[in-house]
Amino acid sequence: MIASELRIGNLIQANGPVMEVKAINEYGVELYLHGSESDNWEEEIENCQGIELSPEILDKCGFEIGGYDMLFWSKGNFELAGLNWADAGIEEYQFVNFRWNDGKDGILQIHYLHQLQNLYFTLTGEELQINL
């Protein structure tokens, strides 16, 4: 993971549990576990991992599924297109397209929840609500 990809509020994993980024500094990231917000600790960036996107994660973000050949997940005016490589024996999702209501669209590989959080904020100006 690269520290410059992170924003305060991103959800990542550090040695297992899902944690929220509270601060980013030259030593690493300051994190907290939901439910124990008063208990913050620092973790070196090398010990942090992104949370891979999956249908379950997108469901927790409020996205709804649709589509046929490609899978589409939408939330309001924001849409992601995903490819499921399971037919090729690979249990992996690769989210490659995004579209937003003002005509912005693009092709961007999105593999992790923090990348989706950042893209969603960039396009909508709102934080992505996640029900973990």
GICOR-V322241 format. One line per field, one symbol per residue. ss: DSSP state (A for helix, B for strand, O for the rest). psi: psi as a letter, one per 20 degrees, with the letter a starting at -180 (. if undefined). A space follows every 10 residues. Layout:
ss = ???
psi = ???
This chain:
ss = OOAAAOOOOO BBBBOOOBBB BBBBBOOBBB BBOOOOOOOB BBBOAAABBO OBOOAAAAAA OOOBBBOOOO BBBBBOOBBB BBBBAAAAOO OOBBBBBBBB OOOOBBBBBB OBAAAAAAAA AAAAOOOOOO OO
psi = qphiiqqpiq prqokfqpqp phqpaiicqp rqppilhinq rqpqhhjqqq opqrhgghgi ijqqqaregq pppqocjppq pqpojhhjjo mqqooiqqqq hjiprrpppo hqghgggggg gghhjqqppp n.
